[in-house]
Amino acid sequence: MRPDKSGTRHFWQQRATAVANVPLVLFLLWFIISHLGAARADVVASVQNPITAILLTLSFASILWHMRLGMEMVLEDYVQDERMLRTCLLLNTLFTAAMALAALYAILKMVFGA
């Protein structure tokens, strides 16, 4: 399914997002744990900090891109029918884009219009 020589790019994108995910997921876990039981206003106030908003956006972007790349590999390995593979790859991309838009919307709503 993948054109010649794009496997190397895919490999390095997966590795790059995996490395980026280490500090970003640690930040995300810290953010979630530190806000357990907090009032919504406190969470919104934290997200309104530009650094926090940027780190949250980067976290979701990197995690979702990594997820999309991983699912793409699984689909290419296990879906044999070419038409079904193309459909699954399209759905994988659409699902990832929808989740990214939802995350970005939620972050922007808290930053600008809580």
SVG drawing of the C-alpha trace seen along z (x, -y; Angstrom):
<svg xmlns="http://www.w3.org/2000/svg" viewBox="-17 -35 31 46">
<polyline fill="none" stroke="black" stroke-width="0.4" points="0.0,0.0 2.8,-2.4 4.8,-3.8 8.4,-2.9 10.8,-4.4 8.1,-5.9 8.5,-3.2 11.6,-4.9 9.8,-8.2 6.9,-6.3 9.5,-4.6 11.2,-7.9 7.8,-9.6 6.8,-6.9 10.1,-7.1 10.0,-10.9 6.4,-11.0 7.3,-8.2 10.2,-10.3 8.1,-13.5 5.4,-11.6 7.6,-10.8 7.7,-14.4 4.4,-15.3 2.6,-12.4 4.4,-13.0 3.2,-16.6 -0.4,-15.5 -0.4,-13.0 1.0,-15.6 -1.7,-18.1 -4.5,-15.5 -3.3,-14.3 -2.8,-17.8 -6.3,-18.8 -8.1,-15.8 -11.1,-17.0 -10.4,-20.7 -13.3,-22.9 -13.9,-23.6 -12.9,-27.2 -9.5,-26.1 -8.9,-23.8 -9.9,-26.6 -7.6,-29.0 -4.7,-26.6 -5.5,-26.0 -5.6,-29.8 -1.9,-29.9 -0.3,-30.0 2.4,-27.5 -0.1,-25.0 -2.4,-25.5 0.5,-25.0 1.8,-21.9 -1.8,-20.4 -2.1,-21.1 1.3,-19.5 0.4,-16.5 -2.8,-15.7 -1.3,-16.4 1.7,-14.1 -0.3,-11.3 -2.9,-11.3 -0.3,-11.4 1.5,-8.5 -1.8,-6.6 -2.6,-7.2 0.8,-5.9 0.5,-2.8 -3.0,-2.0 -1.9,-2.4 0.8,0.2 -1.6,2.6 -4.1,2.1 -1.5,2.6 -0.3,5.8 -3.7,7.4 -6.2,6.1 -5.7,8.1 -8.4,6.7 -7.2,3.6 -10.5,1.8 -11.1,2.6 -7.6,1.4 -8.1,-1.9 -11.4,-2.3 -9.9,-1.5 -7.0,-3.9 -9.4,-6.7 -11.5,-6.0 -8.3,-5.9 -7.3,-9.4 -10.8,-10.8 -11.1,-9.5 -7.7,-11.0 -8.6,-14.3 -12.0,-14.4 -10.3,-13.7 -7.6,-16.4 -10.4,-18.9 -12.3,-18.0 -9.2,-18.4 -8.2,-21.7 -11.8,-23.0 -11.9,-22.1 -8.5,-23.8 -9.4,-26.9 -12.8,-27.1 -11.2,-27.1 -8.5,-29.6 -10.8,-32.1 -14.4,-31.5 -14.7,-29.5"/>
</svg>
